[in-house]
Amino acid sequence: MRAVFFKGKDHPLVVQNIKKFRPVKDQVLVRLKYAALNHLDIWVWREKDGLPPEGNILGSDGSGVIEEVGEDVDPLFIGMEVIINPSLEWGANPIVQGNSFKILGYPDNGTFSDYIVISKKYIFERPEHLTMAESAAVPLAALTAYRALFSKARLRSKEKVLITGIGGGAALWLLQFAVAYQGRVYVTSSSEEKLAKAKGLGALGGFNYKDPEWAEKALKESGGGFDIIIDGAGGDQFSKYITLALPGGRIVNYGRTGGNISEIATRQLYWKQISIHGTTMGTRDEFLSMLDFLESRGMKPIIDKTFSLEQAEEAMRYMEEGHQFGKILLKIEK
């Protein structure tokens, strides 16, 4: 079987042939058809070191067919078309993950390979309305978006929502979820093309955050601010969200592509009684609720581009350049 190995910070990714995995106990062996990239893969590739000599197989998202099962798994699982929940060992508290929590792909071997072995509790039947490729584009980004929007921000119909950095997987799921729930959605991007595409998906307006006056324009166009702001970047822009939030507003952050948050307007924070939430991934119940939300509304992911497994490093560099509008896939089955 082929697998894409990460062997150290900034090292080239290596496609190797290794012995096929075998499932034990409650595990299943999934022959993967597609995998999807996430910014988590970039973060691991650029920042992690101290790996074992054999390296680590990247990848959190995948879809495929169960080919073999361990001794504690019903043989009827064989042949099932599945997607994988990459949120592993969440723990007992739905409010926050426990000490054993990890995300598939690091340090556990992930989905950039022909096969993966994983506990049966993390596999779910492929949604009928989605293809194999579309299914691979769902798990990590859609789960992150679902928890951020519904569990943390607690979106209500007709509320005004600002989603930053439109074009990435989680941001696009946030846009689609919020529009489906009758939110009034606005977005930011540094690309006019992406802003136009977002409007085609239901955004009421878009703002180019490279414009020094974008926040003032957003205040005016939105009629005074936003009930909810969901951000995947942090960085220097974050301070503007306190001003943009309406009294009682909720700000949710799920990433740091823009770096650490530099400052907060403290008086506005407490006087407007703004809530700031951090979020990562989600629980099994949220994963199930997310799948139900997709299936009940027939929702599909936005897919930008598909590469072969052997092009994994090219795909990673493409994501790093930030030109994508939608999920980037690896087609694994030849």
Summary of the structure (lengths in Angstrom):
residues: 334
radius of gyration: 20.0
end to end distance: 12.1
largest distance: 61.9
contacts: 1170
relative contact order: 0.16
helix: 31%
strand: 28%
